[in-house]
Amino acid sequence: MKGTFLPSLSLAAALAFTALLPAGAGQSSRFSNGKAAASQLGQVGITSTAGDNRGGVASVSTLSDPAAVAVDPTSGKVFVADYGNNRVLRYGSTAALTNGASAEAVLGQPNFTITAATVSQSRFSKVRAICCDEAGRLWVLDDRRVLRFDAASTLANGANANGVLGQTTFATMDANTGQNGLGLPASLFLSVTGALWVSSPDLNRISRFANAASKTNGANADTVLGQVDFVAVAPATTRGGLSGPRGLAVDLAGNLYVADSGNHRVLVFKNADLGANGRNADTVLGQLLDTEAIAAAGTLGMNTPVGVTINSLGTLFVGDQGNDRILLYQNAAGKGDGGAADGVLGQPDLETQLPLSLDRSLDLLDGLWADGENRLWVADTGNARVVRFETDRFQPDAQIGTKPTLFKGNGIYNLTGASQKASILVSGVKKTKAYVKLENDGDTPDDLGLSGAAGNRYIRLSFLDPTGTNVTAQVTVGTYTLQDLNAGQATILQMQAKGERKFKTRSSNYKAKLTVTSRTDNEADLVVCAVGKRP
């Protein structure tokens, strides 16, 4: 931690300083590199993998090879594709935010202990992916078909599906590579226009079903990407070709993002509902050229991307499975070919690959989902769990006290100073002490700025560290900055109030207002020290 004094501010500027700090760009969608997950499903603790039930007995709270996750925007309920148990678990919107929560319902099985793979209207076999749409429907990609469940947040255990695509009936699981077949699909996404997109890695194509919820069982797809028609299946490394495509996402503007796994890249098709079969992608991420398929790491590279999702603020998340990380691309729709990633989860930074603690690391990650609150949900398959990442929270905490062990204002965030006051008396030109505690109550490192002003120009305030070293001349003419303060870290400064010989007023209620401000997003907290003259 380092401190810096900015001595160029006048008293008036110091008072107004916090209002002039720029807000953090895109602060509500920011995820610090390598940040810890907030919670997980499938395990009792954020650093536990003991709950993996592969080869064991399925339960209401454990997962086996979870492949995907989705959040219903109409209810906030969380759905998890539990591939190894041939089922989808549904979690209540509140319980889903706690470690090891129990599911409230199961689809694909009649109860929480049966796991056998079965093909029927109510049973699943190899659940590979799921998606929730704006109408509260759940779409389940089940081996060679897609099942539709209406009003999924209210369904009872083992409920029947309402529709099927990829097969003509609920009782079949036939191999089919035609226009109404899906081969062995890997992922799906339903856009706000009602179009269902399904990736088929074995066919090296993406099928689009327009107005999917209205289609009859076994209906044909309408268009195809990656191939010029529904007959060709060869892989290609071109602007219009695909090789083993997997994860899909469509943003609110209708742009389609495809994890083109075999080519180690993500393709972006703008206005994806428009255009002919086999149209070219508009942007290539992960490769510098649209004819390259190089597995790489760093800021520009990818290695077998599998899952993609995009939040409402335009940040694209790419599950870079071969590098055990998630890449973040801000304003993804505006990126050019080979555009650099802006952040990373699962690794400490974009250029480093190091083992991290279990709450910060990922193993064989698969499906991703950004919910309406811009949280990120990740199917961390290798650790038999689903982890949830919250956007960065910046919260400075200012506290005031007459002793270095007794403070007021802990966790009371406001700019009025209520309940955050301490009183000291000034006698002539002698110095009187108080103490200020500055703490980072956010969840990520931050720089905090301390500014303030005395209520009387003949009272001078200065700050020292506990050893007595002067860290700032007068807070009334500047701001002291604490740099790189870690989450939960605090520092204590001694404040000295000194009256000058002209300090002869009878009033005894001058206020020294001290404001601590996050340099990242301008969040601020205030404490007040009542400074009086001894009678």
FINU-104653 format. One record per residue (C-alpha): residue number from 0; x, y, z. Coordinates in Angstrom, 1 decimal. Example, Ala and Ser with C-alpha at 12.3 -4.5 7.8 and 13.67 -1.06 7.14 Angstrom:
# FINU-104653
{0, {12.3, -4.5, 7.8}} {1, {13.7, -1.1, 7.1}} 
END
This chain:
# FINU-104653
{0, {0.0, 0.0, 0.0}} {1, {1.3, 3.4, -0.9}} {2, {0.1, 6.9, 0.0}} {3, {0.1, 10.0, -2.2}} {4, {-0.6, 13.6, -1.3}} {5, {-2.0, 15.9, -3.9}} {6, {-1.1, 19.4, -2.6}} {7, {-2.6, 21.5, -5.4}} {8, {-6.2, 21.8, -4.1}} {9, {-7.6, 24.8, -2.3}} {10, {-10.0, 24.5, 0.6}} {11, {-13.0, 24.9, -1.7}} {12, {-11.6, 22.4, -4.2}} {13, {-11.1, 19.9, -1.4}} {14, {-14.7, 20.2, -0.4}} {15, {-15.8, 19.6, -4.0}} {16, {-13.2, 17.1, -4.9}} {17, {-15.3, 14.0, -4.5}} {18, {-17.9, 15.3, -6.9}} {19, {-15.3, 15.8, -9.6}} {20, {-13.9, 12.2, -9.6}} {21, {-14.8, 10.4, -12.8}} {22, {-17.0, 7.4, -12.4}} {23, {-15.5, 4.0, -13.4}} {24, {-16.3, 3.3, -17.0}} {25, {-18.8, 0.4, -17.3}} {26, {-18.5, 0.0, -13.5}} {27, {-21.7, -2.1, -13.3}} {28, {-20.3, -4.8, -15.7}} {29, {-16.7, -4.9, -14.3}} {30, {-15.2, -8.1, -13.2}} {31, {-11.6, -7.9, -11.8}} {32, {-9.1, -10.2, -13.3}} {33, {-9.0, -13.5, -11.4}} {34, {-11.7, -12.5, -8.9}} {35, {-13.2, -15.0, -6.6}} {36, {-16.6, -16.5, -7.2}} {37, {-19.4, -15.4, -4.9}} {38, {-21.1, -18.8, -4.4}} {39, {-21.6, -22.2, -6.0}} {40, {-24.2, -24.8, -6.5}} {41, {-23.4, -28.5, -6.2}} {42, {-20.9, -28.1, -3.4}} {43, {-21.3, -27.1, 0.3}} {44, {-18.5, -24.6, 0.2}} {45, {-16.8, -22.3, -2.3}} {46, {-13.5, -24.2, -1.9}} {47, {-15.0, -27.7, -1.8}} {48, {-15.3, -30.4, -4.5}} {49, {-16.4, -33.2, -2.2}} {50, {-20.0, -33.1, -3.5}} {51, {-19.2, -34.7, -6.8}} {52, {-21.6, -37.7, -7.1}} {53, {-20.2, -39.3, -10.3}} {54, {-20.6, -43.0, -9.6}} {55, {-22.5, -42.3, -6.4}} {56, {-26.1, -41.6, -5.5}} {57, {-27.8, -38.5, -6.9}} {58, {-29.3, -36.0, -4.4}} {59, {-31.2, -32.8, -4.2}} {60, {-28.0, -30.7, -3.9}} {61, {-25.2, -32.5, -5.8}} {62, {-24.3, -32.4, -9.5}} {63, {-22.5, -34.8, -11.8}} {64, {-20.8, -33.2, -14.8}} {65, {-23.0, -30.1, -15.0}} {66, {-22.9, -28.9, -18.5}} {67, {-24.9, -25.6, -18.6}} {68, {-26.8, -23.1, -16.5}} {69, {-29.6, -20.6, -17.3}} {70, {-31.7, -18.1, -15.3}} {71, {-35.4, -17.5, -16.0}} {72, {-35.9, -13.7, -16.4}} {73, {-39.5, -14.0, -15.4}} {74, {-38.9, -15.5, -12.0}} {75, {-35.1, -15.4, -11.3}} {76, {-35.1, -19.1, -10.8}} {77, {-31.9, -21.0, -11.8}} {78, {-31.8, -24.1, -14.0}} {79, {-28.8, -26.4, -14.2}} {80, {-28.2, -29.1, -16.8}} {81, {-26.9, -32.0, -14.8}} {82, {-25.5, -34.1, -17.7}} {83, {-24.2, -37.0, -15.6}} {84, {-27.6, -37.5, -14.0}} {85, {-29.7, -37.0, -17.2}} {86, {-31.8, -34.2, -15.5}} {87, {-32.3, -30.5, -15.1}} {88, {-32.5, -29.1, -11.6}} {89, {-34.4, -25.9, -10.7}} {90, {-33.3, -23.7, -7.8}} {91, {-35.4, -21.0, -6.1}} {92, {-34.2, -17.5, -6.8}} {93, {-33.2, -16.9, -3.2}} {94, {-31.7, -20.3, -2.3}} {95, {-29.7, -20.3, -5.5}} {96, {-27.4, -17.6, -4.1}} {97, {-26.1, -19.8, -1.2}} {98, {-23.4, -22.4, -1.3}} {99, {-24.7, -26.0, -1.7}} {100, {-28.4, -25.0, -1.9}} {101, {-30.9, -27.7, -2.5}} {102, {-32.9, -27.8, -5.8}} {103, {-36.7, -27.2, -5.5}} {104, {-37.6, -29.3, -8.5}} {105, {-36.2, -31.7, -11.1}} {106, {-37.1, -32.2, -14.8}} {107, {-36.1, -35.2, -16.9}} {108, {-36.5, -37.6, -13.9}} {109, {-39.5, -38.3, -11.6}} {110, {-37.5, -37.5, -8.5}} {111, {-34.1, -36.5, -7.2}} {112, {-32.6, -40.0, -6.8}} {113, {-33.4, -41.6, -10.2}} {114, {-30.8, -40.9, -12.9}} {115, {-31.3, -43.4, -15.7}} {116, {-31.2, -42.1, -19.3}} {117, {-34.6, -42.6, -20.9}} {118, {-36.2, -41.1, -24.1}} {119, {-39.8, -39.9, -23.6}} {120, {-41.8, -36.7, -23.2}} {121, {-40.7, -36.4, -19.6}} {122, {-37.4, -38.2, -19.5}} {123, {-33.9, -37.1, -20.6}} {124, {-30.8, -38.7, -22.0}} {125, {-27.5, -36.7, -22.0}} {126, {-28.6, -33.1, -21.3}} {127, {-26.0, -31.0, -23.1}} {128, {-27.4, -27.5, -22.9}} {129, {-30.3, -25.4, -21.7}} {130, {-31.7, -21.9, -22.3}} {131, {-34.5, -19.7, -20.8}} {132, {-36.4, -17.3, -22.9}} {133, {-38.2, -14.0, -22.2}} {134, {-41.5, -15.8, -21.9}} {135, {-40.3, -18.1, -19.1}} {136, {-39.9, -21.2, -21.4}} {137, {-37.1, -23.6, -20.8}} {138, {-35.4, -25.2, -23.8}} {139, {-33.5, -28.4, -23.2}} {140, {-31.0, -29.8, -25.6}} {141, {-31.3, -33.6, -25.0}} {142, {-28.8, -35.7, -27.1}} {143, {-30.3, -35.4, -30.6}} {144, {-33.3, -33.2, -29.9}} {145, {-34.5, -29.9, -28.3}} {146, {-37.4, -30.1, -25.8}} {147, {-39.6, -27.0, -24.9}} {148, {-41.1, -26.6, -21.4}} {149, {-43.6, -23.7, -21.1}} {150, {-43.9, -21.9, -17.7}} {151, {-40.9, -23.8, -16.5}} {152, {-40.6, -22.0, -13.2}} {153, {-43.9, -23.6, -12.0}} {154, {-43.6, -27.1, -13.2}} {155, {-43.7, -30.1, -10.9}} {156, {-41.0, -32.9, -10.8}} {157, {-40.9, -34.9, -14.0}} {158, {-43.3, -32.7, -16.0}} {159, {-43.9, -33.4, -19.7}} {160, {-42.4, -31.2, -22.4}} {161, {-44.7, -29.1, -24.6}} {162, {-42.8, -29.5, -27.9}} {163, {-39.8, -31.1, -29.6}} {164, {-37.5, -30.2, -32.5}} {165, {-34.9, -32.4, -34.1}} {166, {-37.2, -35.4, -33.8}} {167, {-40.7, -36.0, -35.1}} {168, {-42.0, -37.4, -31.8}} {169, {-41.1, -37.5, -28.1}} {170, {-40.4, -41.2, -28.3}} {171, {-37.6, -41.2, -30.9}} {172, {-33.9, -40.3, -30.8}} {173, {-33.0, -41.1, -34.4}} {174, {-29.8, -40.0, -36.1}} {175, {-30.8, -37.3, -38.5}} {176, {-28.6, -34.8, -40.4}} {177, {-31.3, -33.3, -42.6}} {178, {-33.1, -30.0, -42.4}} {179, {-35.3, -31.1, -39.5}} {180, {-32.4, -33.0, -37.7}} {181, {-29.6, -31.8, -35.5}} {182, {-27.0, -34.5, -35.7}} {183, {-25.3, -34.5, -32.2}} {184, {-26.0, -30.9, -31.1}} {185, {-23.9, -29.1, -28.4}} {186, {-25.6, -25.9, -27.5}} {187, {-28.7, -23.7, -28.1}} {188, {-30.0, -20.2, -27.6}} {189, {-33.3, -18.5, -28.1}} {190, {-33.1, -14.8, -29.2}} {191, {-35.5, -12.0, -28.3}} {192, {-37.0, -12.4, -31.8}} {193, {-38.1, -15.9, -31.0}} {194, {-35.5, -17.6, -33.2}} {195, {-33.9, -20.8, -31.8}} {196, {-30.2, -21.3, -32.7}} {197, {-28.7, -24.8, -32.3}} {198, {-25.0, -25.7, -32.9}} {199, {-24.1, -29.1, -34.3}} {200, {-20.3, -29.8, -34.0}} {201, {-20.5, -33.0, -35.9}} {202, {-22.2, -31.3, -38.8}} {203, {-20.1, -28.1, -38.5}} {204, {-23.2, -25.9, -38.7}} {205, {-25.7, -23.7, -36.8}} {206, {-29.4, -24.3, -37.5}} {207, {-31.9, -21.5, -37.0}} {208, {-35.6, -22.2, -36.3}} {209, {-37.6, -18.9, -36.7}} {210, {-40.5, -18.5, -34.3}} {211, {-39.5, -21.7, -32.7}} {212, {-42.2, -21.8, -30.0}} {213, {-44.9, -21.8, -32.7}} {214, {-43.3, -24.6, -34.7}} {215, {-44.9, -28.1, -34.8}} {216, {-43.0, -31.1, -33.5}} {217, {-40.1, -32.1, -35.8}} {218, {-40.4, -28.9, -38.0}} {219, {-37.6, -27.9, -40.4}} {220, {-35.0, -25.3, -39.6}} {221, {-35.2, -22.2, -41.7}} {222, {-31.6, -21.2, -42.3}} {223, {-28.1, -22.6, -41.7}} {224, {-24.7, -21.0, -41.0}} {225, {-21.3, -22.7, -41.5}} {226, {-22.6, -24.5, -44.6}} {227, {-24.3, -23.4, -47.8}} {228, {-27.2, -25.9, -47.3}} {229, {-28.4, -28.7, -45.0}} {230, {-26.5, -31.4, -47.0}} {231, {-22.9, -30.2, -46.7}} {232, {-21.1, -31.1, -43.5}} {233, {-17.4, -30.5, -44.1}} {234, {-15.4, -28.2, -41.6}} {235, {-13.8, -25.1, -42.9}} {236, {-11.5, -22.3, -41.7}} {237, {-13.0, -19.4, -43.6}} {238, {-15.1, -16.4, -42.8}} {239, {-18.3, -18.4, -43.5}} {240, {-17.1, -21.9, -42.3}} {241, {-17.1, -23.6, -39.0}} {242, {-15.2, -26.4, -37.3}} {243, {-17.0, -28.1, -34.3}} {244, {-19.1, -25.1, -33.2}} {245, {-20.4, -25.1, -29.7}} {246, {-21.6, -22.2, -27.5}} {247, {-24.1, -19.7, -28.8}} {248, {-25.4, -16.3, -27.6}} {249, {-27.5, -13.5, -29.2}} {250, {-27.4, -10.0, -27.9}} {251, {-30.3, -7.6, -27.7}} {252, {-29.3, -6.1, -31.1}} {253, {-29.6, -9.5, -32.8}} {254, {-25.9, -10.2, -33.2}} {255, {-25.0, -13.9, -32.9}} {256, {-21.8, -15.0, -31.2}} {257, {-20.5, -18.5, -32.0}} {258, {-17.8, -20.4, -30.1}} {259, {-16.1, -22.0, -33.2}} {260, {-14.2, -24.5, -31.0}} {261, {-12.2, -26.4, -33.6}} {262, {-10.9, -23.1, -35.1}} {263, {-10.1, -21.7, -31.7}} {264, {-12.1, -18.5, -32.3}} {265, {-15.5, -16.8, -31.8}} {266, {-17.4, -15.6, -34.9}} {267, {-19.8, -12.7, -34.8}} {268, {-22.7, -12.5, -37.2}} {269, {-24.4, -9.1, -37.0}} {270, {-28.2, -9.0, -37.6}} {271, {-28.1, -12.7, -37.6}} {272, {-31.7, -13.2, -38.5}} {273, {-31.0, -11.7, -41.9}} {274, {-29.0, -13.1, -44.8}} {275, {-28.8, -16.3, -46.8}} {276, {-27.5, -19.8, -45.8}} {277, {-23.8, -19.9, -45.3}} {278, {-23.3, -16.1, -45.0}} {279, {-20.0, -14.8, -43.8}} {280, {-19.3, -13.7, -40.3}} {281, {-18.7, -10.0, -39.7}} {282, {-16.0, -10.3, -37.0}} {283, {-13.5, -12.9, -35.9}} {284, {-12.2, -12.9, -32.3}} {285, {-9.3, -15.1, -31.1}} {286, {-7.5, -15.2, -34.5}} {287, {-5.8, -12.4, -36.4}} {288, {-6.9, -13.8, -39.8}} {289, {-10.1, -15.6, -40.7}} {290, {-8.0, -18.4, -42.3}} {291, {-6.1, -19.2, -39.2}} {292, {-6.9, -21.8, -36.5}} {293, {-4.1, -21.4, -34.0}} {294, {-4.6, -22.5, -30.4}} {295, {-3.1, -19.8, -28.2}} {296, {-3.4, -17.9, -24.9}} {297, {-2.6, -14.3, -24.0}} {298, {-4.7, -11.3, -24.8}} {299, {-5.5, -12.2, -28.4}} {300, {-5.6, -16.0, -28.4}} {301, {-8.1, -18.8, -27.5}} {302, {-7.8, -22.5, -27.1}} {303, {-11.0, -24.5, -27.7}} {304, {-13.7, -22.0, -26.7}} {305, {-16.8, -23.8, -25.6}} {306, {-19.4, -21.5, -24.0}} {307, {-20.3, -17.9, -24.7}} {308, {-22.8, -15.4, -23.2}} {309, {-23.3, -11.7, -23.4}} {310, {-24.8, -9.4, -20.8}} {311, {-27.2, -6.5, -21.3}} {312, {-24.2, -4.0, -21.3}} {313, {-22.6, -5.6, -24.2}} {314, {-19.8, -7.5, -22.4}} {315, {-19.1, -10.9, -24.1}} {316, {-17.8, -13.8, -22.0}} {317, {-16.0, -16.6, -23.7}} {318, {-15.3, -19.9, -21.9}} {319, {-11.8, -20.6, -23.1}} {320, {-11.7, -24.2, -22.0}} {321, {-8.2, -25.1, -23.1}} {322, {-6.8, -22.3, -21.1}} {323, {-9.0, -22.8, -18.0}} {324, {-10.3, -19.3, -18.2}} {325, {-13.1, -17.0, -19.2}} {326, {-12.3, -14.0, -21.5}} {327, {-14.2, -10.7, -21.2}} {328, {-14.7, -8.5, -24.3}} {329, {-16.3, -5.1, -23.5}} {330, {-18.5, -3.7, -26.2}} {331, {-18.0, -6.9, -28.1}} {332, {-20.2, -5.9, -31.0}} {333, {-17.8, -3.0, -31.7}} {334, {-14.6, -5.1, -31.7}} {335, {-12.7, -5.6, -34.9}} {336, {-11.1, -8.8, -36.2}} {337, {-8.5, -10.1, -33.7}} {338, {-9.7, -7.7, -31.1}} {339, {-8.0, -8.0, -27.7}} {340, {-9.8, -9.3, -24.6}} {341, {-10.3, -6.8, -21.8}} {342, {-10.4, -9.1, -18.8}} {343, {-10.2, -12.6, -17.5}} {344, {-11.6, -14.9, -14.8}} {345, {-10.0, -18.2, -13.8}} {346, {-6.5, -16.8, -14.2}} {347, {-4.7, -13.9, -12.5}} {348, {-4.3, -11.9, -15.7}} {349, {-4.5, -12.2, -19.5}} {350, {-0.8, -13.1, -19.9}} {351, {-0.4, -15.6, -17.0}} {352, {-1.5, -19.1, -16.4}} {353, {-1.0, -20.1, -12.8}} {354, {-2.9, -22.3, -10.4}} {355, {-5.3, -20.3, -8.2}} {356, {-7.3, -21.1, -5.1}} {357, {-10.5, -23.1, -5.8}} {358, {-12.8, -20.1, -5.5}} {359, {-10.9, -18.4, -8.3}} {360, {-10.1, -21.3, -10.6}} {361, {-12.0, -23.3, -13.2}} {362, {-11.7, -26.9, -14.5}} {363, {-13.2, -28.0, -17.8}} {364, {-15.7, -25.2, -17.8}} {365, {-18.6, -25.5, -20.2}} {366, {-21.8, -23.4, -20.5}} {367, {-22.0, -19.8, -19.4}} {368, {-25.0, -17.5, -18.6}} {369, {-25.2, -13.8, -17.9}} {370, {-28.4, -13.0, -16.0}} {371, {-30.5, -9.8, -15.8}} {372, {-28.5, -8.5, -12.9}} {373, {-25.3, -9.0, -15.0}} {374, {-24.1, -11.8, -12.7}} {375, {-22.1, -14.5, -14.5}} {376, {-23.0, -18.2, -14.0}} {377, {-20.5, -20.9, -15.1}} {378, {-20.9, -24.6, -15.4}} {379, {-17.5, -25.6, -13.8}} {380, {-17.8, -29.2, -15.0}} {381, {-14.5, -30.6, -13.8}} {382, {-15.3, -29.4, -10.2}} {383, {-18.9, -30.7, -10.3}} {384, {-20.4, -27.3, -9.6}} {385, {-21.9, -24.2, -11.0}} {386, {-20.2, -21.0, -9.8}} {387, {-21.6, -17.5, -9.7}} {388, {-19.5, -14.3, -10.2}} {389, {-20.8, -10.9, -9.0}} {390, {-19.7, -7.7, -10.6}} {391, {-17.1, -5.8, -8.7}} {392, {-18.4, -3.9, -5.6}} {393, {-16.5, -0.7, -4.5}} {394, {-17.3, 0.5, -1.0}} {395, {-15.1, 2.8, 0.9}} {396, {-15.7, 3.0, 4.7}} {397, {-14.7, 6.0, 6.8}} {398, {-14.7, 5.8, 10.5}} {399, {-13.8, 8.4, 13.2}} {400, {-12.8, 8.0, 16.9}} {401, {-11.0, 9.7, 19.8}} {402, {-9.0, 6.5, 20.4}} {403, {-7.2, 4.3, 17.8}} {404, {-9.3, 1.3, 18.9}} {405, {-12.7, 2.9, 19.2}} {406, {-14.4, 4.1, 16.1}} {407, {-17.8, 5.3, 14.9}} {408, {-19.3, 4.8, 11.5}} {409, {-18.3, 1.2, 10.7}} {410, {-20.4, 0.1, 7.7}} {411, {-22.7, 3.2, 7.8}} {412, {-22.4, 4.6, 4.3}} {413, {-23.7, 8.1, 3.7}} {414, {-22.7, 11.6, 2.8}} {415, {-24.4, 13.3, 5.8}} {416, {-22.2, 12.1, 8.6}} {417, {-25.1, 10.9, 10.7}} {418, {-24.0, 8.6, 13.6}} {419, {-20.4, 9.1, 12.5}} {420, {-19.2, 11.9, 14.8}} {421, {-16.5, 12.3, 17.3}} {422, {-15.7, 15.4, 19.4}} {423, {-12.4, 16.9, 20.3}} {424, {-11.4, 20.1, 22.1}} {425, {-8.8, 22.6, 21.0}} {426, {-6.9, 24.6, 23.6}} {427, {-5.1, 27.6, 22.2}} {428, {-2.3, 26.6, 19.9}} {429, {-1.9, 23.1, 21.4}} {430, {-2.6, 20.0, 19.2}} {431, {-5.5, 17.7, 19.9}} {432, {-5.7, 14.2, 18.5}} {433, {-8.4, 12.2, 16.9}} {434, {-8.2, 9.1, 14.7}} {435, {-9.6, 8.2, 11.2}} {436, {-9.9, 4.7, 9.9}} {437, {-10.1, 4.1, 6.2}} {438, {-11.3, 0.7, 5.1}} {439, {-12.0, -1.0, 1.7}} {440, {-15.3, -2.8, 2.3}} {441, {-15.6, -3.7, -1.4}} {442, {-14.7, -7.0, -2.9}} {443, {-11.8, -5.9, -5.0}} {444, {-8.6, -3.8, -4.6}} {445, {-9.2, 0.0, -4.8}} {446, {-7.6, 3.3, -4.4}} {447, {-9.2, 5.5, -1.7}} {448, {-8.9, 9.3, -1.5}} {449, {-9.3, 11.2, 1.8}} {450, {-10.3, 14.8, 1.5}} {451, {-11.7, 17.2, 4.1}} {452, {-12.2, 20.7, 5.4}} {453, {-12.1, 22.4, 8.8}} {454, {-15.1, 24.5, 9.8}} {455, {-12.9, 27.4, 10.9}} {456, {-10.0, 28.8, 9.0}} {457, {-8.0, 29.2, 12.2}} {458, {-8.2, 25.5, 13.0}} {459, {-5.6, 23.5, 11.1}} {460, {-5.9, 19.7, 10.5}} {461, {-3.1, 17.4, 9.7}} {462, {-2.7, 13.6, 9.4}} {463, {0.0, 11.3, 10.5}} {464, {0.4, 7.5, 10.4}} {465, {0.6, 5.7, 13.7}} {466, {4.4, 6.1, 13.9}} {467, {4.1, 9.8, 13.8}} {468, {5.3, 10.3, 10.3}} {469, {3.6, 13.3, 8.6}} {470, {1.6, 12.0, 5.6}} {471, {0.0, 15.3, 4.6}} {472, {0.5, 18.9, 5.5}} {473, {-3.1, 20.1, 5.8}} {474, {-6.1, 18.2, 4.5}} {475, {-7.8, 21.5, 3.9}} {476, {-5.5, 22.1, 1.0}} {477, {-5.3, 18.7, -0.6}} {478, {-6.3, 15.1, -0.7}} {479, {-4.5, 12.1, 0.6}} {480, {-4.7, 8.9, -1.5}} {481, {-4.3, 5.3, -0.3}} {482, {-3.3, 3.2, -3.3}} {483, {-3.9, -0.5, -3.9}} {484, {-5.9, -1.1, -0.7}} {485, {-7.0, -4.7, -0.8}} {486, {-10.6, -5.9, -0.1}} {487, {-11.1, -5.8, 3.7}} {488, {-7.8, -3.9, 4.3}} {489, {-7.8, -0.8, 6.5}} {490, {-5.4, 1.8, 7.6}} {491, {-5.6, 4.2, 10.6}} {492, {-4.4, 7.8, 10.5}} {493, {-4.0, 10.2, 13.4}} {494, {-5.7, 13.5, 12.9}} {495, {-4.3, 16.5, 14.7}} {496, {-6.4, 19.7, 15.2}} {497, {-4.4, 22.8, 16.1}} {498, {-5.8, 26.3, 16.8}} {499, {-3.9, 29.4, 15.8}} {500, {-3.6, 32.5, 18.1}} {501, {-6.4, 34.2, 16.2}} {502, {-8.7, 31.3, 17.2}} {503, {-10.6, 33.4, 19.8}} {504, {-14.2, 32.8, 18.9}} {505, {-16.6, 31.6, 21.7}} {506, {-18.3, 29.0, 19.4}} {507, {-17.5, 25.4, 20.2}} {508, {-19.1, 23.5, 17.4}} {509, {-16.9, 23.7, 14.3}} {510, {-17.0, 20.6, 12.1}} {511, {-14.1, 18.9, 10.3}} {512, {-15.7, 16.9, 7.5}} {513, {-13.7, 14.0, 6.2}} {514, {-14.7, 12.2, 3.0}} {515, {-13.2, 9.0, 1.7}} {516, {-13.9, 8.2, -2.0}} {517, {-13.4, 5.2, -4.3}} {518, {-11.1, 6.2, -7.1}} {519, {-12.8, 3.6, -9.3}} {520, {-16.5, 4.5, -9.2}} {521, {-16.8, 7.6, -7.1}} {522, {-18.6, 5.9, -4.2}} {523, {-18.1, 8.0, -1.1}} {524, {-18.5, 7.9, 2.7}} {525, {-18.3, 10.8, 5.2}} {526, {-17.4, 11.2, 8.9}} {527, {-17.6, 14.3, 11.0}} {528, {-15.3, 15.5, 13.8}} {529, {-16.8, 18.2, 16.0}} {530, {-13.9, 20.5, 16.9}} {531, {-14.4, 22.9, 19.8}} {532, {-12.4, 25.4, 21.8}} {533, {-11.8, 24.6, 25.5}} {534, {-13.6, 27.3, 27.6}} 
END
